[in-house]
Amino acid sequence: MSLNGAIFDLDGVVVNTVPLHFAAWKKMFSEYGKSFTFEDYKEKVDGIPRLPGARAILTDLSEDELRKAASKKQDYYLELIEKVEVEIYETTVDLIKELKKKSIKIAAASSSRNCRYILEKTNLVGLFDAIIGGGDFKKGKPAPEIFLLAASKIGLTPETCVVFEDAKLGVEAAKNGEMFCVGIAREGDKEILKKADIIVEDLKEVDYDKLRKLFNGK
């Protein structure tokens, strides 16, 4: 099976918005009297849509209240985005450009409804052949729907694509879709990504040739 497609999660993979998401979640949860650590973020809400993320911590709220909480998180996040320049992981951009030169189709797949907005804000939107964001699919990670949809949008079958993920539930979603997965443990937290086929700390550690060899040897 040949490698024909690459699907990139957004937050923590293409851009460094993780601190902003964490700060927005933490502020919102504090209003409900909930403590929220970065470990909680990585284990329970990273990589999934806002409503399930709110539900993971606010287990005693009604659906209406959960929606209000999730909306607050979104408002806080957008406030932060407007105040800062979003950091781009240039090594990820370099890899995308290399893969495109090898005729690999590229998709962005994020649980965030802000996906296209962030890519436009960072002038990266033109790198992608397809963009999947929150609202484009029904079942969030660890269900594989987001990545299966991304593969479909670039005209490929799942087994010909590699997924790049930095979140535990994202890695599980890729593997549940029977897709090859590169886990990115920027904080060195490789254990929570252990289901990935390969784990790196930064995408400078891989290139087209290495990916092709790993992919063909899976």
Secondary structure as GFF3:
##gff-version 3
##sequence-region A 1 218
A	DSSP	beta_strand	5	8	.	.	.	ID=ss1
A	DSSP	alpha_helix	18	30	.	.	.	ID=ss2
A	DSSP	alpha_helix	38	40	.	.	.	ID=ss3
A	DSSP	pi_helix	41	45	.	.	.	ID=ss4
A	DSSP	alpha_helix	50	57	.	.	.	ID=ss5
A	DSSP	alpha_helix	63	83	.	.	.	ID=ss6
A	DSSP	alpha_helix	90	101	.	.	.	ID=ss7
A	DSSP	beta_strand	105	109	.	.	.	ID=ss8
A	DSSP	alpha_helix	115	121	.	.	.	ID=ss9
A	DSSP	three_ten_helix	125	127	.	.	.	ID=ss10
A	DSSP	beta_strand	130	132	.	.	.	ID=ss11
A	DSSP	alpha_helix	145	153	.	.	.	ID=ss12
A	DSSP	three_ten_helix	158	160	.	.	.	ID=ss13
A	DSSP	beta_strand	161	165	.	.	.	ID=ss14
A	DSSP	alpha_helix	168	176	.	.	.	ID=ss15
A	DSSP	beta_strand	180	184	.	.	.	ID=ss16
A	DSSP	three_ten_helix	190	193	.	.	.	ID=ss17
A	DSSP	beta_strand	198	200	.	.	.	ID=ss18
A	DSSP	three_ten_helix	203	205	.	.	.	ID=ss19
A	DSSP	alpha_helix	208	216	.	.	.	ID=ss20
###
